Amino acid sequence: MRSIAKNIIFLMVSGIITISLSSCLKDDEFRLEQNVTGTLRFLDIMDARALVVTAKGNTKSGTSKPGASLLKITESGQLVKVRYYRIDSLITQTQEGVFVETDSIELTDYVYPIQMVDLSSRYILASFGEENGQNEEQPFAYNFIVRKSDGSVFYFPGFIPVVQNDREDYSEMFYNEQSTIQEDNAGNLYYLGGWILHKLNVQNLANIRIEQLSYGGAEDGILNFRINKDQHMVFTTMDEEAPEGIKFRFSNGKIINSPREMIPYWLGFDESFYYSHLNEQGFPEIIKVIINNNEIAYESIGEFNNPALANVPLENGFQFKLEQLNKIIIVSNPNSTANSPVVTEVYNDEQTLKAFNLSELGLSSITRGVNNDNYYYLSGLDNGQHSLKKVDASVFPHNVVDLIPKGELEIFNMVVSAQNVITFHGIRPAG
């Protein structure tokens, strides 16, 4: 984790907000001028459907170095460099009153992007760096919340969210949920920073407040969490006393150890928590967690509808969770070859578990998974060749279409818009 750098007053100007005062006084005249060098205020992202950080010398961690650029893919498909600006002010006070003149100063050429994190449907987190002339190994770093609708920028005052960059860092949850950031009914955001759970109050963007909801340390560090609209929470900790480290935090702040092991867990469209486990007969089933008056009860949703898949647990392995308008789908990608990958509807209108082998989609393994309300998209291997699939879950088994010729590209990252436009980063395999 990068720690937050200097206070925001140091932004982009190597150390200071410059305020120069000058006055000119006569018997009948008064004049006072203040030149104020401002902070980053605007990113030109309103027409972007995706943001891309391109860098000189990308690091393995996904961050960037001086010389990096921030690009946007517009709704028309153009790749355009994003411009960003600070606002400087000249404040003049005379006998007639106070007058303010502002000027936009572009920062694009000497302040470089580090990372962009999607916080919610309304905001992104934008991290920027600036070279430190006194210490090249420790550049200045700055973090902001950016409103997607108009590009307005607001200072982010705490630890930035943990973003998972590899499969060793997702705590046996879902690999495609790489930044665990969630939202409550009021639009406040919850996230992990420094393995501590934070609540980000964004009701007043001019005064963003952060509340720490947990403690750090060997036992209390949090690896993953989910929160529902009632502000009940389930989370994974490093505490070995709790079953698999799982704890509950109720809306009144009370915290208890989970009575049961329950990884992976997820949030249903009904705002209840769910998890999968093996029952006494050794068959996988889905359990709904019911919270009432800070008491926990459990309800079995049922077993797999396909007896041939009864020995395939929905636990461990690489998991992908995908959502449609009325379905939650989990795709397993086991570490071992003992179990075949399985596609399972764990939440649907019928409240019935439905499952089929991943091979029915023409895939033997998966590397990436994304979705919108209409379809989900999987990249992986099809008979040893890299493939990108578009899947329609409105029918069962799900219907699949190839988007690019098999073996054409290896996909490393992808996003999809509500309009079914998929944007991806891929390379042609060697040979």
N, C-alpha and C positions, 0 to 999 in steps of 0.2 A: 504494500500500500504506500502510495505517496502521501506524505503529510501535507496539510495545507501550508502554503508558504506565507510570506509576509502579509500583513494587513492589506486590505484592498487599496489603501491610499498609495501603495507603491506601484500600482498597476501601470505597466507599459512605459514608464518613464524613468526606470532605473532608480527608483528610490523615494520620490517625494511628490506630494501635491504642491505645485508651485503657486504660492499666493504672493503677489507683489503689490505693495501699497504705495501709492503716490498721492500727494495732496498739494494743492495750490491755494493758498489763503490770501485774500485781500480784505479790506475793511467791509466790503459789500459782496464778497463772493466766497463760496465754499465748494470744493470739489474733491471727492475721494474715489480712487479707482482700485479695483481688485481684479487681478488676472488669475483665474482658477483653472488649473489643468485637471480635467475630469478623468473618468474611468470608462471602460468599455460599456457602451450603451446599446449597440444595435448590431445584429447579424442579419444579413440579407438572405433569409432562408424560407420566406413565405411560400414560394412556388416550388419548394423541394419535395420530391417524393422519397429521396434517400440522400444521405450525406456520406462522403468518402474522405478519409484522411490519407493523403499520399505523402510520403516522406523521403527525404534523403537519409538513408541508413535506418530503416525501421528496426526496432529492437524485437527480440523474440517475445517480449511481454506485450507487444501490440501498441506500445507508446511510440512517440516519434521524437526527432531531434530537430535542431534549427535547419531551416530549409524546407520543412514540411508545408503542405498546402491543404486547405479545406475546400473540397469540391462538392457541388450539389448536382444531382440528377433531377432535372426539371420535369414537370408533368408532360412536356413534349418530347422528353427523352434526351435533351441536350445535356452535356457535361460542362458545367460553368464554375469558375472559381468564385468562392464566397468572399465577399468583402465585409470587413467589420471596422467599426469606427468608435472613437471616443468623442465626447462633447466637451469642448472648452468654453469658458464663459468670461466675459468682461463685465464686471459689475461697477456701475458708476453711480455715485451718490452726490447729488447737488441740492441746492436750496429748493429746487422744484420737485425733488423726489428721487427715487431709486430706479435706474434703468439697467436692463440686462441684455447684453448681446451674446449670442452663442455661435459657435463655429464647429463644424464636424471635421475631425482629423482622422484620416484613414490610418489604421494600424496593420493592415494586411501584410505588408512587406517585411516587417521586422518582429512581429509577434506571431508565433507559430502554434498550430493546433496540436494537442497531445492526444485527446480522445473525446468522443461524443457518446453519451449514454442516453438511451431513450427512457425517460422517467415515467411518462404517462402519455395519454392522448393529447395533453395540452403542453407538456414541457419536455425539454431535453436538458441534460447536464453537459456543459461545454467546458473543457479544461484546456488552458493555453499556457505556453511557456515563453519566457524571454531570456535571452542570454545575459549572464551575470559577468560583467567585465572584470570583476575582482576574483571570481572563482568559476572557471568554465565548467567544473564538474558539478556545480550546484546552481543550475539556472533558476530564475524566479518562476513560480508556478501559480496559476490563478484559476479558480473554479466559479462557474456562474450557472444560474438557471436561466434558460432562454425560453420565452413564450413562443410557441410555434406559429400562432396566428399573426403576429406582427413583428417578430424578431427582437422584441424588447429584451434587455439583459438585466439580470438582478444578481447581486452578490450571493454566493453560496457560502454560509458561515461555518461549516464544520467538516468532519471527515467525509470524503466522497464515498459513494456506494462501492462495495466490493463487486468487481466484475470477474466472473470466472473465465479463464482463458484456456483451460485444458480439462481433460476428463478425470484428472485426479482431484479436482477441486469442487465437485458438485455434491458431495456428501450422500451418495447413493439415492439422489433424488432424480431430477429430470435434466438431461444434458442440454436440451434446447432452451431451458429457462436460465440463461447465462447471467442475468443481473436480477437479483431478487428484490424487486421494487414493487410495492403494492400500495393501493389507494383505498381510503375509507369513503363513507358517504359524503363527507364534507370536502373531499378533494385533497385532504392531507396525505402525505406520502410517508411510507414506512420502508426502511432500508437498513442494510448492514454496512457499517463503516468501522474499520478496525476491530472486526468481529464483535461489535457492540450494536445492539438494536436501537435505532433512532426513529423518532417521529419528527417529520418536517412539516411545520405549520406554514402553509402558503396562503392563508387567508388575506394577509397583507404583504404583498411582494416587496414593498419598500422596507419592511421590517420582518424578514423571514426568521422564524424561531425554530430551534432544534431542541427537542426533549430527549434525554437519554433514558431508555426503558429497561436497560440491562447493564450488567457490569462485565468487565473483561476478566482475564485470568484463565488459568488452566482449567477450572471447572465451569466457569460461567460464560466462556466464549461461545458465541452462537454461530452455527454453521449454515443454518437454513431456517426458514419460517414461512408460515401462511397466516393471514389475518382475514376475518370475515367482516361483513358490514356492521355487525354488532360489536366489533372490536374485541371479540374473543380471538385468541391466538394459540397456535401450536408451533413449537420450534424445536430444532435439534441443537443440543449443546454438547460440550466436551465432558459433561458430568457423568462419570461412570456409575454413579448411584442410581440414575434414572434409566429405565429400560431403553436401550439404544440411544440414551441421551435425550429422549423425548420428554418435553414438559408442556404444560398448558399455562397460559396467562389469561385470566378472565378479564372482562371489561372493567371490573372494579380494581384491577391491579394485583389480585391474588394469584400466586404461582404455585402449581403443584406438579409433582412428577406424574408422567402418564402411567395409568394402571397397566397398560399393555405396550408391547412392541408394535410399532406401526410405521415402517418405512417400506416403500415410499408413501407419502400422504399427499392429498390434494384437496382443493376446494371445489365443491360442486356448484352448479348454477343456482341451487337452492340455498347457498351460503352455509351449507353444512360441510364438515370435514369428512373425508373418506380415506380409507387405506386398504391395502390388500394383504392377505396372509394365508397360510395353510391351515385348514381346519383339522380336527382330530383324525379324520380319515385320510389326511394328506392331500386333500384337494384344495386348490386356490379358490378363495372367495373374496368378495368385496364387503367391507364393513362401513356402515355409516355411524359417525359419532354424533350423539345428541347431547347438547348442553342446555340444561335447564336449572336456573337458580344456582349456578356454580357447581352443579352436579353433572357427572358424565354417565351416559348410558350408551349402549351399542345396539345396532340393528343390522342383521345380516341381509344383504341385498340379494345374494344368491351365488351359485357356482357357475362355471362355464357352461354355455349351452352345447359345447362341442366335446363329447367325452374323450375324443382322441387327443385333446390338448390338456387333459386334466392333470398331467404331470409337469406342466410348465408353470412355475411360480412367477407371479408378477413382482419379483423382488430381486435386488442386486442387479448386476449387469448394467449396460448402458440403456437408459430409458428415454423415450421421447413422448412428451404429452402434447396433444394437438386438440384444438377445440373447433367445433362447428356451431351453427346456430342452436342446435338442440342435442349435441353429442360431445362427450369427452372421450378421446381415443388415446390409448397408451400403446406404444410400439416398443417391444423389448428387443434388445440387441445383446444377448448374453456374452460374457467374457469367454466362456468355455463352449466347446462344440457339442457338449452333452445335450443341450436343449436347443431346439430350433426357434428362431425369432418368431414372435406371435404379435398379431394386431388384435387389440381387444377394445370393444366399446364398453367402457366402465360406467358410462352415464348416458342414458338415452330416454326418449319419451316412454318407452315400454318398461323402464326400470328392469331390463333383462340383460344379463351379460352375454355378449356375442363375441366370438373370437374366430380367427382363421390364421393359417400360416402366412408369414410374410412372403413366402415363395409364390403365393397366388397373385402378388403384385409384381412378380418378376424381379424380386430383389432377394439376395442372400444376406446382406448386411446393410447398415445405414450409417452415413456420416453426418448428415444434416437433416433437420425437419422444421418446417415452418407452416403456418396456416393463416387463412382469413375465414370469414364466416361461410364461404362457399366451398372451398377446397382445402386439402392439405397437400404439401409438396415434400417429396423425399429425394435425397441424393444418396447414392450408395453403389453397390456392385451388383451387376446383372450378368451372371455367367462369367465373372471375372472382369467384366468391362464396366467402366464408370458410366453411370446413368442418372438422369434426372426425370422424376415421375410427377405427374399431376393426378391426384386421386379424388374421386367424388364419393363421399360417404353417405349420400342420400339414399343409396341402395345397399343391399347386403348380399353377398360380399361386395366390398367396395370396387368401383370401376376405376381403371387406371389407364393413363395415356402417356406415352413417351413425349417429352418436350424437346429433346435434342437427340441426334443419332447416338446410339450406344458407342462408348469408347471415345467420343469426340472431346469431352472436357471432364476434368476432375474438379468438382465444386468445393470451394473452401469456405464460402460464406454466401448467404442469400437472405433476401427479405421479400415480402409480397405485400402489395397494396390491397385496399378494399375493392379496387377495380380489377383484381386478378392480374396485375402487372408484376412480374417477378424480376427482380434485379439481383444478379449474382456475380461473384468473383470466382473465376475458374482459370485453369491453365490446361494446355494440351499435354497429355501424357507423353513422356519421352518415347521415341521409337515409333 
